[in-house]
Amino acid sequence: MPVETVSREEELHWIALRLLPGLGTRKAGKLIARFRSPEAVFRASRTELEAAGLSGALAQSITSGCSFEDAVIQQEKMLATATVAVPISDARYPPLLREIFDPPILLFARGRLELLQSTLFGVVGTRRPTPYGLAATERLAGDLARAGLTIVSGMARGVDTAAHKAALAGEGDTVAVLGCGVDVVYPTENRGLADRLATKGLIISEFPMAFTAFPQNFPIRNRIISGASVGLLVVEGAQYSGSAITARLALDQGREVFAVPGNITSKMSWGPNLLIKQGAKLVQDWNDVVVDLPPEVQRKLIEAGKNRLLFQGIRATDATSEGIRASLLSSQSEICRKLLNLIRPDVGTHLDNLVETLEDFSPSELIAALFELEMTGLVKQLPGKNFVKVW
């Protein structure tokens, strides 16, 4: 039976169990199932532990209590960073994650712990998205967050980062699952995003504090993204990418898999396009996801007071966007209209190309108009003086 919280002493035992060298997730889960608590595991004799299937060396490590000193250091680091331990026995532990084949016995969490009990939905993709992939991620993640789903991703470069930022920009909820300690920022350029997630969202990891982001950690953490979520959306990714691995994990866990179709000439579209061929739900807008979620999830979204978006919000958003567009075009009609007709949402258009095409206008006039389009949110500038239309 899940408990509400754990005492500091109980937390110490959970951390000590997690830190034992050679004790994997499945073995740790079997020990908890057999002995019911970490305290009972550490009280058990070597004979009892070997009878539970452990090697003599591992049983000796447990009985010696060799991991408690490191566990105390972990607790100090947790206290300094406002990090909370959420064991699998805790009522706050994500309910769907508890049901997977190899759930982590302990989660380290920073931020809004109540999000663990919200309706989580995974959004994953490549670290090197195209402008189309970024636009699709920003629109879909933002709309799904406004619909009441908590966006879960891995805070990696590219699609993950775009998904978290879109959820936060839409005043929605988002959870980052890391392949390192929750006090480690990886990649380092996401330090600002990590700070926002630690206050407005949630950061979780099964890896201890200060644990480095090794490459082998990321496939391990992906099972948490899919396992804690009611469904998973793949935006872009190669055929054998990390997002493809996460999608396979989601299917194995019985989760709904969704994919954004892409350009057949782009390698970044091979993953989602193949998933669609194999039966994943093709997604063009947020409603394609919501209508395919389990009925109880849909009811939960409505009961949470998000039905304003489900039935009216998209129209209101579109109306607002059109109002901004009309206001802008009335003040700079011709030049802005021509720029919006030239700039595409799926691929960047270089400033030099715009200057060459719109030769009736001076470069300074075009730059001023582009700046105003950026300020009103209709156009976004990419690195290298490339511009895309906000989808």
C-alpha positions in Angstrom: 0.0 0.0 0.0 1.6 3.3 -1.1 2.4 5.7 1.8 2.1 9.5 1.7 5.7 10.4 2.6 8.8 8.8 4.0 10.8 9.8 7.0 14.4 11.0 6.7 15.5 7.6 8.1 13.4 5.7 5.6 14.7 7.9 2.9 18.3 7.1 3.9 17.6 3.4 3.6 16.0 3.8 0.1 19.0 5.8 -1.1 21.5 3.3 0.4 19.7 0.5 -1.4 19.8 2.5 -4.7 23.5 3.1 -4.3 24.5 -0.5 -3.8 27.0 -1.5 -6.5 25.9 -4.4 -8.6 22.2 -4.2 -7.6 20.2 -3.5 -10.7 16.7 -2.2 -11.0 15.0 -5.6 -11.3 17.0 -7.1 -8.4 16.2 -4.2 -6.2 12.5 -4.4 -7.1 12.5 -8.2 -6.3 14.1 -7.5 -2.9 11.4 -4.9 -2.1 8.7 -7.2 -3.1 10.1 -10.0 -0.9 11.2 -8.0 2.2 8.6 -5.2 1.8 11.0 -2.3 2.8 14.7 -1.3 2.4 15.0 -1.4 6.2 14.0 -5.1 6.2 16.5 -5.7 3.3 19.4 -4.3 5.4 18.3 -6.2 8.5 18.2 -9.5 6.6 21.0 -12.0 7.1 23.4 -13.0 4.4 21.7 -16.4 4.2 18.3 -14.8 3.7 19.7 -12.5 1.0 21.3 -15.4 -0.9 18.1 -17.3 -0.7 16.5 -14.3 -2.4 18.8 -14.9 -5.4 21.7 -12.6 -4.6 25.3 -13.5 -5.0 27.5 -13.9 -2.0 29.4 -10.7 -2.7 26.3 -8.6 -3.1 24.7 -10.1 0.0 27.9 -9.2 1.9 27.7 -5.6 0.6 24.2 -5.3 1.9 24.9 -6.7 5.3 28.0 -4.5 5.7 26.0 -1.3 5.1 28.8 0.0 2.8 26.5 2.4 0.9 25.2 4.3 3.9 28.0 6.8 4.0 27.4 7.8 0.4 23.7 7.9 1.2 24.3 10.5 3.8 26.2 12.6 1.3 23.4 12.3 -1.1 20.9 13.5 1.5 23.1 16.6 2.1 23.1 17.4 -1.6 19.4 16.9 -1.8 18.8 19.3 1.0 21.0 21.9 -0.6 19.1 21.7 -3.9 15.5 21.2 -2.5 15.5 17.7 -4.0 13.0 15.1 -2.7 13.3 11.3 -2.8 10.1 9.6 -4.1 10.3 5.8 -3.6 8.1 3.4 -5.4 6.1 2.9 -2.2 5.3 6.6 -2.1 1.7 7.6 -3.0 3.3 10.5 -5.1 5.1 8.0 -7.4 3.6 8.1 -10.9 1.0 5.4 -11.0 1.6 4.3 -14.6 5.3 4.1 -14.1 4.8 1.7 -11.2 3.1 -0.8 -13.6 6.0 -1.2 -16.1 8.3 -4.2 -16.2 11.3 -2.6 -14.5 10.2 0.6 -12.7 12.9 2.5 -10.8 12.7 1.9 -7.1 13.5 5.5 -6.3 13.1 8.9 -8.1 14.9 12.1 -7.2 12.7 15.1 -7.9 13.1 18.9 -7.9 10.1 21.2 -8.4 6.4 20.7 -8.3 5.9 17.2 -7.0 2.2 17.3 -7.6 2.9 16.9 -11.3 3.8 13.3 -10.8 0.1 12.7 -10.2 -1.0 14.7 -13.3 -1.8 13.2 -16.7 1.7 12.9 -18.3 2.2 12.8 -22.1 5.6 12.2 -23.7 7.0 14.3 -26.5 10.4 13.1 -28.0 12.4 13.6 -31.1 15.8 14.3 -32.6 18.5 16.6 -31.2 18.9 18.1 -34.7 15.4 19.0 -35.8 14.5 20.8 -39.0 12.6 24.1 -38.9 9.5 22.0 -39.7 10.2 19.7 -36.7 10.7 22.7 -34.4 7.5 24.3 -35.6 5.5 21.1 -35.2 6.9 20.5 -31.7 6.2 24.1 -30.5 2.6 24.0 -31.8 1.7 20.5 -30.7 3.4 20.6 -27.3 2.0 24.0 -26.5 -1.6 23.0 -27.5 -1.4 19.7 -25.6 -0.2 21.5 -22.5 -3.0 24.0 -22.8 -5.4 21.1 -23.1 -4.3 19.9 -19.7 -1.7 17.3 -20.4 1.7 17.5 -18.7 4.4 17.4 -21.3 7.2 14.9 -20.5 10.5 14.9 -22.3 14.2 14.5 -21.7 15.5 18.1 -21.7 17.9 17.2 -24.5 18.8 19.6 -27.4 16.3 20.0 -30.2 12.8 18.6 -29.9 13.0 17.9 -26.1 14.0 21.5 -25.3 11.3 22.9 -27.7 8.6 20.8 -26.1 9.5 22.0 -22.6 9.7 25.6 -23.6 6.4 25.4 -25.6 4.6 24.0 -22.5 6.0 26.7 -20.3 5.2 29.4 -22.8 1.5 28.2 -22.9 1.3 28.4 -19.1 1.1 24.6 -19.1 2.9 21.9 -17.1 6.0 20.0 -18.0 8.3 17.3 -16.5 12.0 16.7 -17.6 13.4 13.2 -17.1 17.2 13.3 -17.0 19.9 10.8 -17.7 22.0 12.3 -15.0 21.5 13.7 -11.5 18.8 16.3 -11.1 21.4 18.8 -10.0 23.4 18.3 -13.2 22.5 20.4 -16.2 23.0 18.6 -19.5 23.3 20.0 -22.0 24.9 23.0 -20.3 23.1 25.6 -22.5 19.9 24.5 -20.9 20.8 25.9 -17.5 18.1 28.6 -17.8 15.5 26.1 -18.8 16.5 23.8 -15.9 16.0 26.7 -13.5 12.6 27.4 -14.8 11.6 23.7 -14.7 12.8 23.5 -11.0 10.3 26.2 -10.1 7.4 26.1 -12.7 7.7 22.4 -13.7 9.5 19.3 -12.4 12.8 17.6 -12.9 13.1 13.9 -12.1 15.8 11.2 -12.4 16.5 7.7 -11.1 20.2 8.5 -11.1 21.8 9.8 -7.8 22.8 13.4 -7.2 25.8 14.7 -9.2 25.7 11.6 -11.4 27.2 12.3 -14.8 25.3 12.1 -18.1 26.9 9.0 -19.6 25.6 8.0 -23.1 24.3 4.7 -21.8 22.0 6.4 -19.3 19.7 7.9 -22.0 18.1 4.6 -23.2 17.6 3.7 -19.6 15.8 7.0 -18.8 13.7 6.7 -21.9 11.6 3.9 -20.3 10.6 6.4 -17.7 9.4 9.0 -20.2 7.2 6.4 -22.0 6.3 4.4 -18.9 5.0 7.4 -16.9 3.0 8.7 -19.8 -0.5 7.9 -21.2 1.0 8.2 -24.7 4.0 9.2 -26.6 4.4 11.6 -29.6 7.4 11.3 -31.9 8.1 14.4 -33.9 11.3 13.8 -35.8 14.1 11.2 -35.6 16.1 8.8 -37.7 15.1 5.1 -38.1 17.4 3.9 -35.3 17.4 7.0 -33.1 16.7 7.4 -29.4 13.2 8.5 -30.1 12.6 5.3 -32.1 13.9 3.3 -29.0 11.5 5.3 -26.8 8.6 4.5 -29.2 9.4 0.8 -29.0 9.5 1.0 -25.2 6.1 2.7 -25.2 4.6 -0.1 -27.4 6.0 -2.7 -25.1 4.5 -0.9 -22.1 1.1 -0.8 -23.8 1.1 3.0 -24.4 -0.5 4.8 -27.3 2.1 6.0 -29.9 1.6 9.0 -32.1 3.8 10.4 -34.8 4.1 13.6 -36.9 4.5 12.8 -40.6 7.5 14.3 -42.3 9.1 15.0 -45.6 10.0 11.6 -47.2 13.3 13.0 -48.5 14.5 13.9 -45.0 16.3 11.4 -42.8 14.7 13.0 -39.8 11.3 11.8 -41.0 12.3 8.2 -41.4 11.5 7.3 -37.7 8.0 8.9 -37.4 7.0 7.9 -41.0 7.9 4.3 -40.2 6.0 4.3 -37.0 2.9 5.5 -38.9 3.3 2.7 -41.4 3.5 0.3 -38.4 0.3 1.6 -36.9 1.1 4.7 -34.9 -1.5 7.5 -35.0 -0.8 10.2 -37.5 -0.9 13.6 -35.8 -1.7 16.9 -37.5 -3.0 18.8 -34.6 -3.5 18.4 -30.8 -7.0 17.0 -31.2 -5.6 13.9 -33.1 -4.0 13.0 -29.8 -6.7 13.9 -27.3 -9.5 12.0 -29.1 -7.4 8.8 -29.1 -6.5 8.8 -25.4 -8.5 6.5 -23.0 -11.9 7.8 -22.1 -10.9 8.2 -18.4 -8.1 10.4 -19.4 -10.4 12.6 -21.5 -12.8 12.9 -18.6 -9.9 13.8 -16.3 -8.9 16.6 -18.7 -12.4 18.0 -18.7 -12.8 17.6 -15.0 -9.6 19.6 -14.5 -11.3 22.6 -16.0 -9.4 22.4 -19.4 -12.5 22.0 -21.5 -12.3 25.7 -22.4 -9.5 24.8 -24.7 -10.9 21.5 -25.8 -14.0 23.2 -27.3 -13.2 26.9 -27.7 -9.6 27.6 -27.1 -8.2 26.8 -30.5 -10.8 29.1 -32.2 -10.0 31.8 -29.7 -6.2 31.4 -30.3 -6.7 31.5 -34.0 -8.9 34.6 -33.7 -6.3 36.4 -31.6 -3.6 35.5 -34.1 -5.7 36.8 -37.0 -6.4 40.0 -35.1 -2.7 40.6 -34.6 -2.1 39.8 -38.3 -4.9 42.2 -39.4 -3.6 45.0 -37.1 0.0 44.5 -38.4 -1.0 44.4 -42.1 -3.0 47.6 -41.8 0.1 49.5 -40.6 2.7 47.9 -42.9 0.3 46.2 -45.4 2.2 45.5 -48.6 5.7 44.7 -47.3 4.5 42.5 -44.4 2.0 40.7 -46.6 4.7 39.9 -49.2 7.1 38.7 -46.5 4.5 36.4 -44.9 3.8 35.0 -48.4 7.4 34.2 -49.0 8.5 32.9 -45.6 7.6 29.3 -45.0 6.9 27.4 -41.7 8.8 24.3 -42.7 12.1 25.6 -43.9 14.2 28.7 -43.2 14.4 31.6 -45.8 17.6 33.5 -45.8 17.5 37.3 -45.5 19.6 37.6 -48.7 16.9 35.7 -50.6 14.2 38.0 -49.3 16.2 41.1 -50.3 16.7 39.7 -53.8 13.1 38.7 -54.3 11.5 41.8 -52.8 13.7 44.2 -54.8 11.1 47.0 -54.7 11.9 47.5 -51.0 15.2 48.5 -49.5 17.1 46.2 -47.1 16.4 48.5 -44.2 12.7 48.5 -44.9 12.7 44.7 -45.0 14.7 44.4 -41.8 12.3 46.8 -40.0 9.3 44.8 -41.2 10.9 41.5 -40.2 11.6 42.9 -36.8 8.0 43.9 -36.4 6.8 40.5 -37.6 9.1 38.9 -35.0 7.8 41.1 -32.2 4.2 40.1 -33.0 5.1 36.4 -33.0 4.3 35.8 -36.7 7.9 35.2 -37.8 10.9 33.7 -35.9 14.6 34.2 -36.7 16.8 31.2 -36.8 20.6 31.2 -36.6 22.3 32.4 -39.8 19.8 35.1 -40.6 17.1 32.6 -41.7 13.5 33.2 -41.0 10.5 30.9 -40.6 6.8 31.6 -40.3 5.4 30.6 -36.9 3.0 27.8 -37.6 
